[in-house]
Amino acid sequence: MLDPVWLLVLLPLAAASGWLAGRRDRPNRSGRLSDKFSSEYFKGLNFLLNEQPDKAIEVFIKVLEVDTETVETHLMLGNLFRRRGEVERATRIHQNLIARPNLDRDQRSNALYELSQDYLKAGLLDRAENLLLEYAEVERKSESALEHLLYIYQQEKEWDQAISTARRLARASSTSTDEMIAHFYCEKAEEAINGNDLEEAGALLKQALSTDRNSVRATIMKGDIENRIGNSKKALQHWLKIEKLDSQYLPEVLERLKRGYSELGDRESWDGFLRRILQSEESIPVMLTLADEIESRYGPDNARKFITAELRKRPSMSGLAYLVRLTGMQATGQAQTDMQILQGMIDKAVHTRQGYVCQHCGFHARAMHWQCPSCKRWNTIKPVWDQVCD
């Protein structure tokens, strides 16, 4: 049975072809040209009735010359081909439109935009970029073109162009792109760090924070640079800001904070920091980090008492896994073997309940991404830990 989507396109196309054939028939009632168009028109109808849409389209396109009255039909056809994955056919239709000298300004702009979408679909980013730039210059409401350009520049890691385009998009749409732009500066800073140019990286991070003063990523990176040049105190100051900027990212800096306090020889402040956070937030990573600290300083018995008390308040698979490990350390013989088996089972369960999840599209990852690989949004992926032991 013919796809209903094809009917929505082919019936208007057939009607337009018939109208054109009839219009051409009027000047020459007895001419051969009239017979030719009528023949082609009925040929196309025959293909349509026999559920052969591809052949029907080819015939109707031949009948329908591109003029101001048929441009929308051709655009609709090209879009349908693109949605079906027939990008080459869509491209040919849109290229044919643009080549016509009789298009008005709006029609040419629409054809340019649709051809850019064909190139994007085909992965021809350079060609799409050129058309989108031309479209954005002639169209006042060019948010969609700027969004596609922004996508291209991010794919190609052309961060300077991405920054300028994001600013244009903010002006055109009256929405803030500061958070995104701060990430672009961070990307440039990472390139500078990889090139061992810490001074340039620091300057770029300063720009990131002047654009978005709440940028968690830029703040963490500032601390990393201070740590690399041996300034542990300043590094610690930057990392400690994460608690107030967005405490959900605190697990990302716990190891850094531990190293910073250790380099300053201030384990008491480190212990106090963890206990304070744990009082105000139900943070499993903080609980486990504090348990490690208690175990290393006061022994496994005290750590077990601490974990047991926390599990009574906040049941979690991660806390249970920690308790089983501590208990297994003191078991002997068959009991120790049983505890090791139990620990392995719990560890597997814990592994499936930890990671990173995009708060926008639900994408799951095992590593931190500042930009979601699925929906391409920035700052939407957050660390997740098992909150309740069901």
Buried (B, 14 or more C-beta within 10 A) or exposed (E): EBEEEBEEBBEEBBEBBBBBBEEBBEEEEEEEEBEEBBEBBEBBBEBBEEEBBEBBBEBBBEBBEBEEEBBEBBBBBBBBBBEEEBBEBBBBBBEBBBEBEEBEEEBBBBBBBBBBBBBBBBEBBEBBBBBBBBBBEEBEEBBBBBBBBBBBBBEEEBBEBBBBBBBBBBEBBEEEBBBBBBBBBBBBBBBBBEEEBBEBBBBBBBBBBEBBEBBBBBBBBBBBBBBEEEBBEBBBBBBBBBBEBBBBBBBBBBEBBBBBBEBBEBBEBBBEBBEEBBEEBBBBBBBBBBBBBBBEEEEBEEBBEBBEEBBEEBBBBBBBBBBBBBBBEEBEEEEBEEBBEBBEEBBEBBEEBBBBBBBBBEBEBEEBBBBBEBEBBBBBBBBBBBEEBE
